[in-house]
Amino acid sequence: MLDLNALILAAAAPVAELPAEVIPAAAEAAVGETVGTSLSYVQLMLHASLPVQFIVLLLIIGSVLSWVIIFRKNRIYSHAMRDADEFEGRFWSGVDLTQLYRSATDRNRVVSGLEAIFEGGFREYARLRQKKGLDSRTQLEGAQRAMRATFAREVDRLEDNLELLANIGSTAPYVGLVGTVFGIMVTMHGLSTQETASIAAVAPGISEALFATAIGLFVAIPAVWAFNRFATKVERLSVRYESFAEEFSSILQRQSHVEE
């Protein structure tokens, strides 16, 4: 009967006879080979087909545009909220409306948001009040029309470039998918000219195709998230502007009745 321990020692003998520095060197060589085959996205795109490179370039341009819009709109909405809080604090502090109007029409300042709505409504109300033969209802309706026009301009300013952000977010995945289709087509065409097909021949083309899809998703996800967030902010600000216009109309109506 064979001795099991003797067999194990006989199998391990060649390894034990190796010098001590050979085993770490072999392991280091294996690690170096693994690192050498790691994926390089830059090299992947440099060796990609021209249609895929063009589509990835379009996606990069769309990503840059979307991030410029995101940072710009975030700053605009932050200023709009801060200006609205500041103006409402002054408006409801009991300050005289004429004094507040003079502050809004200062040539050294550019008014926007709630202050612009107030300035437009009060200017039209004061202009109609100077005309003879106009009742208080006509004066109030004129002020309301002016505030509605200013409100529409302010909301349009807040919504500027949001459409472009939405278009980038909605079309980027499909543009990346087009790159995927082109990459696979080029790969299949290359295989048709070879006698034997292997994974090594297919892998580069498939990798560049999938990379185009990944870039499309990378561009689309931040754009869609930012659009939804900014659309919510625009809606909140528009509701705030509209509520202020209604409250200011009530104040003007009470003031016109007192003057009568």
C-alpha positions as CSV (number, residue, x, y, z in Angstrom):
1,M,0.0,0.0,0.0
2,L,1.4,3.4,-1.0
3,D,2.3,5.9,1.7
4,L,0.2,9.1,1.2
5,N,2.7,11.3,3.1
6,A,5.5,10.1,0.9
7,L,3.5,11.1,-2.2
8,I,2.9,14.6,-0.9
9,L,6.5,15.1,0.0
10,A,7.6,13.9,-3.4
11,A,5.2,16.4,-5.2
12,A,6.4,19.3,-3.1
13,A,10.1,18.5,-3.5
14,P,10.6,20.5,-6.8
15,V,9.1,23.6,-5.3
16,A,11.1,23.3,-2.2
17,E,14.3,23.0,-4.2
18,L,13.7,26.4,-5.9
19,P,15.8,29.3,-4.6
20,A,14.1,31.6,-2.2
21,E,14.3,34.7,-4.5
22,V,12.7,32.9,-7.5
23,I,9.2,32.6,-6.0
24,P,8.7,36.3,-5.1
25,A,10.1,37.2,-8.6
26,A,7.5,34.9,-10.3
27,A,4.7,36.4,-8.2
28,E,5.9,39.9,-9.1
29,A,6.0,39.1,-12.8
30,A,2.4,37.8,-12.6
31,V,1.2,41.0,-10.9
32,G,3.1,43.1,-13.5
33,E,1.4,41.1,-16.3
34,T,-2.1,41.8,-14.7
35,V,-1.4,45.5,-14.3
36,G,-0.1,45.7,-17.9
37,T,-3.4,44.4,-19.1
38,S,-5.5,46.9,-17.1
39,L,-8.0,49.0,-19.0
40,S,-6.9,52.5,-20.2
41,Y,-9.9,54.7,-21.2
42,V,-7.7,57.2,-23.0
43,Q,-6.0,54.5,-25.1
44,L,-9.4,53.0,-25.7
45,M,-10.7,56.2,-27.2
46,L,-7.5,56.9,-29.2
47,H,-7.7,53.6,-30.9
48,A,-11.5,53.7,-31.4
49,S,-13.2,54.1,-34.7
50,L,-13.9,57.6,-36.0
51,P,-17.7,57.5,-35.6
52,V,-17.3,56.5,-31.9
53,Q,-14.7,59.2,-31.3
54,F,-17.0,61.8,-32.9
55,I,-19.9,60.7,-30.7
56,V,-17.8,60.7,-27.5
57,L,-16.6,64.2,-28.4
58,L,-20.3,65.4,-28.8
59,L,-21.1,63.8,-25.4
60,I,-18.1,65.6,-23.8
61,I,-19.3,68.9,-25.2
62,G,-22.8,68.3,-23.9
63,S,-21.4,67.4,-20.5
64,V,-19.4,70.7,-20.4
65,L,-22.5,72.7,-21.4
66,S,-24.7,71.0,-18.8
67,W,-22.3,71.6,-16.0
68,V,-21.9,75.3,-17.0
69,I,-25.7,75.6,-16.9
70,I,-25.9,73.8,-13.6
71,F,-23.4,76.0,-11.8
72,R,-24.9,79.2,-13.4
73,K,-28.5,78.4,-12.6
74,N,-27.7,77.3,-9.1
75,R,-26.1,80.7,-8.5
76,I,-29.1,82.5,-10.0
77,Y,-31.6,80.6,-7.9
78,S,-29.6,81.2,-4.7
79,H,-29.6,84.9,-5.4
80,A,-33.3,84.9,-6.3
81,M,-34.2,83.3,-3.0
82,R,-32.0,85.6,-1.0
83,D,-33.3,88.7,-2.7
84,A,-36.9,87.6,-2.2
85,D,-36.3,87.1,1.5
86,E,-34.6,90.4,1.8
87,F,-37.3,92.4,-0.1
88,E,-40.1,90.7,1.8
89,G,-38.5,91.7,5.0
90,R,-38.3,95.3,4.0
91,F,-41.8,95.3,2.5
92,W,-43.6,93.9,5.5
93,S,-41.6,96.0,7.9
94,G,-44.0,98.9,7.5
95,V,-41.9,101.1,5.4
96,D,-43.7,103.7,3.2
97,L,-44.4,102.3,-0.3
98,T,-43.3,105.5,-2.0
99,Q,-39.9,105.3,-0.3
100,L,-39.6,101.6,-1.2
101,Y,-40.4,102.5,-4.8
102,R,-37.7,105.1,-4.9
103,S,-35.2,102.6,-3.6
104,A,-36.3,100.2,-6.3
105,T,-35.9,102.8,-9.1
106,D,-32.4,103.7,-8.1
107,R,-30.3,104.0,-11.2
108,N,-27.3,102.2,-9.6
109,R,-29.4,99.1,-8.9
110,V,-30.8,96.4,-11.2
111,V,-34.0,95.0,-9.6
112,S,-35.4,91.5,-10.2
113,G,-37.8,89.1,-8.7
114,L,-40.3,90.4,-6.1
115,E,-38.8,93.9,-6.2
116,A,-39.2,94.1,-10.0
117,I,-42.9,93.0,-9.6
118,F,-43.4,95.6,-7.0
119,E,-41.7,98.3,-9.0
120,G,-43.7,97.6,-12.1
121,G,-47.1,97.5,-10.3
122,F,-46.5,100.6,-8.2
123,R,-45.2,102.6,-11.2
124,E,-48.3,101.8,-13.2
125,Y,-50.5,102.5,-10.3
126,A,-48.9,105.9,-9.6
127,R,-49.1,106.8,-13.3
128,L,-52.8,106.1,-13.6
129,R,-53.5,107.8,-10.3
130,Q,-52.2,111.1,-11.8
131,K,-54.7,110.9,-14.6
132,K,-58.1,112.6,-14.0
133,G,-61.3,110.7,-14.6
134,L,-60.0,107.2,-13.8
135,D,-61.7,105.3,-11.0
136,S,-59.8,103.2,-8.5
137,R,-60.8,100.0,-10.2
138,T,-59.1,101.0,-13.5
139,Q,-56.0,102.0,-11.5
140,L,-55.9,98.7,-9.8
141,E,-56.4,96.7,-13.0
142,G,-53.6,98.6,-14.7
143,A,-51.2,97.8,-11.8
144,Q,-52.2,94.2,-11.9
145,R,-51.5,94.0,-15.7
146,A,-48.1,95.5,-15.1
147,M,-47.3,93.0,-12.3
148,R,-48.5,90.1,-14.5
149,A,-46.2,91.2,-17.3
150,T,-43.2,91.6,-15.0
151,F,-44.0,88.2,-13.4
152,A,-44.0,86.6,-16.8
153,R,-40.6,88.1,-17.6
154,E,-39.1,87.0,-14.3
155,V,-40.3,83.4,-14.7
156,D,-39.0,83.4,-18.2
157,R,-35.6,84.5,-17.0
158,L,-35.6,81.8,-14.3
159,E,-36.4,79.2,-16.9
160,D,-33.7,80.3,-19.4
161,N,-31.5,77.4,-20.5
162,L,-33.5,74.8,-18.6
163,E,-34.8,73.5,-21.9
164,L,-31.2,72.9,-23.1
165,L,-30.4,71.1,-19.9
166,A,-33.5,68.8,-20.4
167,N,-32.6,68.1,-24.0
168,I,-29.0,67.1,-23.0
169,G,-30.3,64.8,-20.2
170,S,-32.9,63.1,-22.5
171,T,-30.8,62.7,-25.6
172,A,-27.4,61.8,-24.2
173,P,-28.2,58.1,-23.6
174,Y,-29.5,57.7,-27.2
175,V,-26.4,59.4,-28.6
176,G,-24.3,57.0,-26.6
177,L,-26.3,54.1,-27.9
178,V,-25.6,55.3,-31.4
179,G,-21.9,55.1,-30.6
180,T,-22.5,51.6,-29.3
181,V,-24.1,50.5,-32.5
182,F,-21.2,52.0,-34.6
183,G,-18.7,50.3,-32.4
184,I,-20.3,46.9,-32.8
185,M,-20.7,47.4,-36.6
186,V,-17.0,48.2,-37.0
187,T,-16.1,45.1,-34.9
188,M,-18.3,42.8,-36.9
189,H,-16.9,44.2,-40.1
190,G,-13.4,43.6,-38.9
191,L,-14.2,40.0,-38.0
192,S,-15.6,39.3,-41.5
193,T,-12.1,39.8,-42.9
194,Q,-10.4,37.3,-40.5
195,E,-10.4,33.6,-40.9
196,T,-10.7,32.8,-37.3
197,A,-12.6,34.8,-34.6
198,S,-11.4,35.1,-31.0
199,I,-12.1,37.1,-27.9
200,A,-8.9,39.1,-28.4
201,A,-10.2,40.3,-31.8
202,V,-13.7,41.2,-30.5
203,A,-12.9,42.7,-27.1
204,P,-11.5,46.1,-28.2
205,G,-14.5,46.9,-30.4
206,I,-17.0,45.8,-27.8
207,S,-15.1,47.8,-25.1
208,E,-15.3,51.1,-27.1
209,A,-18.9,50.5,-27.9
210,L,-19.8,50.0,-24.3
211,F,-17.7,53.0,-23.3
212,A,-19.8,55.2,-25.5
213,T,-22.9,54.0,-23.7
214,A,-21.3,54.7,-20.3
215,I,-20.3,58.2,-21.4
216,G,-23.9,58.9,-22.5
217,L,-25.2,57.8,-19.1
218,F,-22.5,59.9,-17.3
219,V,-23.7,63.0,-19.2
220,A,-27.4,62.3,-18.8
221,I,-27.7,61.5,-15.1
222,P,-26.5,64.9,-13.7
223,A,-28.4,66.8,-16.3
224,V,-31.7,65.1,-15.5
225,W,-31.2,65.4,-11.8
226,A,-30.3,69.1,-12.1
227,F,-33.3,69.8,-14.4
228,N,-35.8,68.2,-11.9
229,R,-34.2,70.1,-9.0
230,F,-34.2,73.5,-10.9
231,A,-37.7,73.0,-12.2
232,T,-38.9,72.6,-8.6
233,K,-37.1,75.8,-7.6
234,V,-38.7,77.7,-10.4
235,E,-42.1,76.5,-9.4
236,R,-41.6,77.5,-5.8
237,L,-40.3,81.0,-6.8
238,S,-43.2,81.5,-9.3
239,V,-45.7,80.6,-6.6
240,R,-44.0,83.0,-4.3
241,Y,-44.0,85.8,-6.9
242,E,-47.7,85.2,-7.7
243,S,-48.7,85.3,-4.0
244,F,-46.8,88.5,-3.5
245,A,-48.6,90.1,-6.5
246,E,-52.0,89.1,-5.1
247,E,-51.1,90.5,-1.6
248,F,-49.8,93.7,-3.1
249,S,-52.9,94.1,-5.2
250,S,-55.0,93.9,-2.0
251,I,-52.9,96.6,-0.4
252,L,-53.3,98.9,-3.4
253,Q,-57.0,98.3,-3.4
254,R,-57.3,99.2,0.3
255,Q,-55.2,102.3,-0.3
256,S,-57.3,103.5,-3.2
257,H,-60.5,103.1,-1.1
258,V,-58.9,105.1,1.7
259,E,-57.9,107.9,-0.7
260,E,-61.5,108.1,-2.1
